[in-house]
Amino acid sequence: MKAEDFTHPGYAAVFRLLTTVEYGDGWTGRLREAAPTDLVRQLLVALIVEPLLREADETYSLAHTSRLKLARVTRQIADLKSRLQRTDPVKDPAGHRAQFAQLTGLEMRRKELLAVGLG
């Protein structure tokens, strides 16, 4: 996962914070202290106290991260389709082919993420 997977800048900042503070004793306190802004601190606290929908295990985490990645890939597909519609395949055949190949790769990635996210 990357911070760019998050569309909300506050959640992207929380993700970056999580990657910088080493997990261990007093982790949540150290996270709150290291939060760069009040907004990030508030989002962090809200996430810390949010009850999990089920027991946290690898499949729980994998399903959630897959859905987040799926949202990013879906946005990339929409952007690429928009660019592809504006690319003339007669005037720019190489560019059109390259964009179409990229679209095919993103669609395959989307299907993989759907399969993982569903379970």
Buried (B, 14 or more C-beta within 10 A) or exposed (E): BEBEBBEEEBBBBBBBBBEEBEEEEEEEEBBBEBBEEEEBBEBBBEEEEEEEEEEEEEEEEEBBBBBBBBBBBBEBBEEBEEEBEEBEEEEEEEBBEEBBEBBEEBEEBBEBBBEBBEE
